[in-house]
């Protein structure tokens, strides 16, 4: 079973049908869980964009530091 099945107030439902020594699961996800998953996907995408922007900022700052160090007079 997915982890959501074990959470309290879970919107995950499972209906099992038994017959001829077979166990067939009929699984239904509620709209709330699907909406939550979509929201989390969007949040992850946003965080990835933020990380990319921060990495670019660090790269630019490193380049600026190298440029400033190279322009200092030698001792």
DRENDO-1510 file (C-alpha; in Angstrom, 1 decimal, always signed):
<recs>
REC; n; res; u; v; w
REC; 1; UNK; +0.0; +0.0; +0.0 .
REC; 2; UNK; +1.2; +3.6; -0.6 .
REC; 3; UNK; +2.3; +5.6; +2.4 .
REC; 4; UNK; -0.8; +7.8; +2.1 .
REC; 5; UNK; -2.9; +4.8; +3.0 .
REC; 6; UNK; -1.5; +4.8; +6.5 .
REC; 7; UNK; -1.8; +8.6; +7.2 .
REC; 8; UNK; -4.6; +9.7; +9.5 .
REC; 9; UNK; -7.4; +11.5; +7.6 .
REC; 10; UNK; -6.1; +10.0; +4.4 .
REC; 11; UNK; -8.1; +10.5; +1.2 .
REC; 12; UNK; -6.7; +7.2; -0.1 .
REC; 13; UNK; -9.3; +4.4; -0.4 .
REC; 14; UNK; -8.8; +0.7; -1.3 .
REC; 15; UNK; -11.6; -1.7; -2.1 .
REC; 16; UNK; -10.5; -5.3; -2.3 .
REC; 17; UNK; -12.4; -8.1; -4.1 .
REC; 18; UNK; -11.6; -11.6; -3.2 .
REC; 19; UNK; -12.4; -14.7; -5.3 .
REC; 20; UNK; -10.8; -17.9; -6.6 .
REC; 21; UNK; -7.7; -17.4; -4.4 .
REC; 22; UNK; -7.0; -14.0; -6.1 .
REC; 23; UNK; -6.9; -10.6; -4.5 .
REC; 24; UNK; -7.8; -7.8; -6.9 .
REC; 25; UNK; -7.4; -4.3; -5.5 .
REC; 26; UNK; -9.5; -1.4; -6.8 .
REC; 27; UNK; -7.7; +1.8; -5.8 .
REC; 28; UNK; -9.2; +5.3; -5.9 .
REC; 29; UNK; -7.4; +8.5; -5.3 .
REC; 30; UNK; -9.5; +11.5; -4.2 .
REC; 31; UNK; -9.3; +14.9; -5.9 .
REC; 32; UNK; -7.7; +16.4; -2.7 .
REC; 33; UNK; -4.7; +14.0; -2.9 .
REC; 34; UNK; -4.3; +14.6; -6.6 .
REC; 35; UNK; -4.4; +18.4; -6.1 .
REC; 36; UNK; -1.9; +18.1; -3.2 .
REC; 37; UNK; +0.5; +16.2; -5.5 .
REC; 38; UNK; +0.1; +18.8; -8.3 .
REC; 39; UNK; +0.8; +21.6; -5.8 .
REC; 40; UNK; +3.9; +19.8; -4.5 .
REC; 41; UNK; +5.1; +19.3; -8.1 .
REC; 42; UNK; +4.7; +23.1; -8.7 .
REC; 43; UNK; +6.5; +23.9; -5.5 .
REC; 44; UNK; +9.4; +21.6; -6.4 .
REC; 45; UNK; +9.7; +23.3; -9.9 .
REC; 46; UNK; +9.7; +26.7; -8.2 .
REC; 47; UNK; +12.4; +25.6; -5.8 .
REC; 48; UNK; +14.5; +24.2; -8.6 .
REC; 49; UNK; +14.3; +27.6; -10.4 .
REC; 50; UNK; +15.3; +29.4; -7.2 .
REC; 51; UNK; +18.3; +27.1; -6.9 .
REC; 52; UNK; +19.4; +27.7; -10.5 .
REC; 53; UNK; +19.1; +31.5; -9.9 .
REC; 54; UNK; +21.2; +31.2; -6.7 .
REC; 55; UNK; +23.8; +29.1; -8.4 .
REC; 56; UNK; +24.1; +31.8; -11.2 .
REC; 57; UNK; +24.4; +34.5; -8.5 .
REC; 58; UNK; +27.2; +32.5; -6.8 .
REC; 59; UNK; +29.0; +32.0; -10.2 .
REC; 60; UNK; +28.7; +35.8; -10.9 .
REC; 61; UNK; +30.1; +36.7; -7.5 .
REC; 62; UNK; +33.0; +34.2; -7.9 .
REC; 63; UNK; +33.9; +35.8; -11.2 .
REC; 64; UNK; +33.7; +39.3; -9.6 .
REC; 65; UNK; +36.0; +38.2; -6.8 .
REC; 66; UNK; +38.5; +36.7; -9.2 .
REC; 67; UNK; +38.4; +39.9; -11.3 .
REC; 68; UNK; +38.9; +42.2; -8.2 .
REC; 69; UNK; +41.8; +40.0; -7.0 .
REC; 70; UNK; +43.5; +40.1; -10.4 .
REC; 71; UNK; +43.3; +43.9; -10.4 .
REC; 72; UNK; +45.0; +44.3; -7.0 .
REC; 73; UNK; +48.6; +45.5; -7.2 .
REC; 74; UNK; +51.2; +42.7; -6.7 .
REC; 75; UNK; +53.4; +42.9; -3.6 .
</recs>
